[in-house]
Amino acid sequence: MHPVMPLSTRALRCGLTVVAVAMLNSCAGPAPPPLRLHADLKQLMASVVDPAADVVWESVGTIYTADGTEEIRPRTDEEWARVSQAAWVLTESANSLMIGNRPKDTGDWMRFAQEFSDISLKAARAAEARDAETLFTAGSDVYLACTACHNQYNVDLTTPTTP
């Protein structure tokens, strides 16, 4: 018979931690496939972000003319759904700006992208609530967030991306 050696509390905790981590890892399942980005930053902006932003920006406004005032607002279920969908595209596109080789740095770029996501979420929530006034303000805030980032990083969307 072998003598039983008492375990110290620290050794016991370390052993239990190793067992717990091993159990969690075995339950996690297979690793996700590697991330594959197909669009560069300009393509993402031109084909995803900008069209969605245009929908949000054009959804609410007031036009004053000599003939009177025209209030622009989504009016039908389909119009509200289109604005909501566009705002959600913006919200999630912000995550795409923070992955792969797209970030310009890990400081301001990431802060701008996170703010862009938060502001776009406000637009999505406003569209879901059919709150035109809040949607107008959120759309303005989206514009200011885009402009601040473009001013700092000189993101030029007018030059086409070459394949």
C-alpha positions as CSV (number, residue, x, y, z in Angstrom):
1,M,0.0,0.0,0.0
2,H,1.2,3.5,-0.9
3,P,1.1,6.2,1.6
4,V,-1.5,8.9,0.8
5,M,0.0,12.4,0.7
6,P,-2.2,15.2,1.6
7,L,-2.8,17.8,-1.2
8,S,-2.3,21.4,-0.4
9,T,-5.3,23.7,-1.0
10,R,-3.4,25.4,-3.8
11,A,-2.5,22.2,-5.5
12,L,-6.1,21.0,-5.2
13,R,-7.4,24.3,-6.7
14,C,-4.9,24.1,-9.6
15,G,-5.9,20.5,-10.3
16,L,-9.6,21.3,-10.3
17,T,-9.0,24.3,-12.5
18,V,-7.1,22.1,-15.1
19,V,-9.9,19.6,-15.0
20,A,-12.6,22.3,-15.4
21,V,-10.8,23.9,-18.4
22,A,-10.3,20.5,-20.0
23,M,-14.0,19.7,-19.6
24,L,-15.1,23.1,-21.0
25,N,-12.8,22.7,-24.0
26,S,-14.2,19.2,-24.7
27,C,-17.7,20.6,-24.7
28,A,-17.0,23.6,-26.9
29,G,-17.2,21.6,-30.1
30,P,-15.0,22.1,-33.2
31,A,-13.3,25.4,-33.8
32,P,-15.1,27.7,-36.1
33,P,-13.7,27.9,-39.7
34,P,-11.2,30.6,-40.4
35,L,-12.6,34.0,-41.3
36,R,-12.6,34.8,-45.0
37,L,-13.0,38.4,-46.0
38,H,-13.7,38.9,-49.7
39,A,-14.3,42.7,-49.9
40,D,-11.7,45.3,-49.2
41,L,-12.6,48.4,-47.2
42,K,-13.6,50.4,-50.3
43,Q,-15.8,47.6,-51.6
44,L,-17.4,47.2,-48.2
45,M,-18.1,50.9,-48.0
46,A,-19.4,51.3,-51.5
47,S,-21.6,48.2,-51.7
48,V,-22.8,47.7,-48.1
49,V,-22.3,50.8,-45.9
50,D,-23.1,53.6,-48.2
51,P,-26.3,52.2,-49.8
52,A,-27.7,51.4,-46.3
53,A,-26.7,54.8,-45.0
54,D,-28.5,56.5,-47.9
55,V,-31.7,54.7,-47.1
56,V,-31.5,55.9,-43.5
57,W,-30.5,59.5,-44.5
58,E,-33.3,59.8,-47.1
59,S,-36.0,58.3,-44.9
60,V,-36.9,61.4,-42.9
61,G,-36.8,65.1,-43.7
62,T,-38.6,68.2,-44.5
63,I,-38.6,70.0,-47.9
64,Y,-39.7,73.7,-47.9
65,T,-40.7,75.2,-51.2
66,A,-42.7,78.2,-52.4
67,D,-45.6,75.8,-52.8
68,G,-45.5,74.6,-49.2
69,T,-43.8,72.0,-46.9
70,E,-43.4,68.3,-47.6
71,E,-42.7,66.0,-44.7
72,I,-40.7,62.9,-45.8
73,R,-41.3,59.9,-43.5
74,P,-41.8,56.2,-43.9
75,R,-45.5,55.6,-44.0
76,T,-46.2,52.0,-44.9
77,D,-45.1,48.8,-43.1
78,E,-42.8,48.1,-46.0
79,E,-41.1,51.6,-45.9
80,W,-40.5,51.3,-42.1
81,A,-39.1,47.7,-42.6
82,R,-36.8,48.9,-45.4
83,V,-35.3,51.7,-43.1
84,S,-35.1,49.3,-40.2
85,Q,-33.2,46.7,-42.3
86,A,-30.8,49.4,-43.6
87,A,-30.1,50.6,-40.1
88,W,-29.4,47.0,-39.0
89,V,-27.0,46.6,-41.9
90,L,-25.1,49.7,-40.7
91,T,-25.1,48.4,-37.1
92,E,-23.5,45.1,-38.1
93,S,-21.3,46.6,-40.8
94,A,-19.5,48.4,-38.1
95,N,-18.2,45.0,-36.9
96,S,-16.9,44.3,-40.4
97,L,-14.8,47.5,-40.2
98,M,-13.0,46.1,-37.1
99,I,-11.9,42.7,-38.5
100,G,-9.2,41.3,-40.7
101,N,-7.0,43.9,-42.5
102,R,-9.7,46.6,-42.5
103,P,-8.8,48.5,-39.3
104,K,-6.3,51.3,-39.9
105,D,-5.2,51.0,-36.2
106,T,-6.4,49.7,-32.9
107,G,-7.1,53.1,-31.3
108,D,-9.3,55.7,-32.9
109,W,-10.4,53.4,-35.8
110,M,-11.9,50.9,-33.4
111,R,-13.5,53.7,-31.3
112,F,-15.1,55.2,-34.4
113,A,-16.4,51.8,-35.6
114,Q,-17.9,51.1,-32.2
115,E,-19.5,54.5,-32.0
116,F,-20.9,53.9,-35.5
117,S,-22.4,50.7,-34.4
118,D,-24.0,52.2,-31.3
119,I,-25.4,55.2,-33.3
120,S,-26.7,52.9,-36.1
121,L,-28.4,50.8,-33.4
122,K,-30.3,53.9,-32.3
123,A,-31.5,54.4,-35.9
124,A,-32.6,50.7,-36.1
125,R,-34.5,51.0,-32.8
126,A,-36.1,54.2,-33.9
127,A,-37.2,52.7,-37.2
128,E,-38.6,49.7,-35.3
129,A,-40.5,52.1,-33.0
130,R,-41.7,54.1,-36.0
131,D,-40.3,57.2,-34.3
132,A,-39.5,59.6,-37.2
133,E,-38.1,62.3,-35.0
134,T,-35.6,60.0,-33.3
135,L,-34.7,58.4,-36.6
136,F,-34.0,61.8,-38.0
137,T,-31.6,62.6,-35.1
138,A,-30.0,59.2,-35.3
139,G,-29.5,59.6,-39.1
140,S,-27.8,62.9,-38.4
141,D,-25.6,61.3,-35.8
142,V,-24.7,58.5,-38.3
143,Y,-23.6,61.2,-40.8
144,L,-21.5,62.9,-38.2
145,A,-19.8,59.6,-37.2
146,C,-19.0,58.8,-40.8
147,T,-17.7,62.3,-41.4
148,A,-15.4,62.2,-38.3
149,C,-13.9,58.9,-39.4
150,H,-13.5,59.9,-43.0
151,N,-11.9,63.2,-42.0
152,Q,-9.3,61.4,-39.8
153,Y,-8.5,58.5,-42.1
154,N,-9.1,60.3,-45.5
155,V,-11.3,57.4,-46.6
156,D,-11.8,58.1,-50.3
157,L,-14.8,56.4,-51.8
158,T,-14.6,58.1,-55.1
159,T,-11.6,56.1,-56.4
160,P,-12.6,52.7,-57.7
161,T,-11.0,49.6,-56.3
162,T,-9.1,47.7,-58.9
163,P,-9.3,43.9,-58.9
